[in-house]
Every structure is written in C-alpha cells, then in structure tokens.
Amino acid sequence: MPRSSRDTQRDLEEIDRLSALLDSKFRIPGTRLRFGWDSILGLVPGVGDAITLIPAGYLLVKGYRLGARKRTMARMAVNVGLDATIGAIPVLGDLFDLVYKANRRNFGLLRRELELREASSPAP
C-alpha cells in the first residue's frame, strides 16, 4: 500500500526532531555553536560513539523505508561511517562531531530527495 504524503511528512518531522536532538539540540551561550547528544555521548571513550550509531542507523532505516534512492542511501551511510570513524579518535573526534553533524546532513539529503520526488511526480 502506497504511503500518503501525510505519513511521509510525519516521518520527516520525526527524522528532523531526532537529527536535531543528536546534532544541534543545545547551544553554547554567547556563540552560534550548536551540539547535541552525539557530541555529548562521544565524550565517553569507547561506548559513546557506539551508542550514537543506534539512532544514526535508525535514520538510515527510515530513509530506506521512505524509498530513498540507493545513491542517497549510500551518501547517508558514508556520513554515518565518517562520523563513527573520526568520532572514535579522542579529542579530534569530539571536535569533528561539533562541526560535521552527520545526522543533520542525512536529514537534509533525505528531505531533498523526497522533495524532488514529490515535485517530479504527476499531479492526481
């Protein structure tokens, strides 16, 4: 059964909230620098970055279920892999997490993909 645009919109809103929670929920006062639970948990050596792979993987699954193309899914997977790999490096990985924001990037990729698909689909 095809998904309604309302279901897709609800899923996108959920993905937006989760990616914001992971990458940009908090702001350092007096700056424009934002961070989320991915950066906070990444401070815990070893397990922090592993824990944040769970919601990042969930975002990938949601993208697949929403029908993202293989190319988009591959770009999203590269973002998660890069975040996990560099994030595992002490100090450098923590700084990288503050700047790279893989989950927000993945949300943007998925949103653009679905907007393009919507724009190119014939009107009923």
Secondary structure, DSSP 8 states (H G I E B T S, - for coil): ----HHHHHHHHHHHHHHHHHHHTSEE-TTSS-EE-HHHHHHTSTTHHHHHHHHHHHHHHHHHHHTT--HHHHHHHHHHHHHHHHHHTSTTHHHHHHHHH-HHHHHHHHHHHHHHHHHHHS---
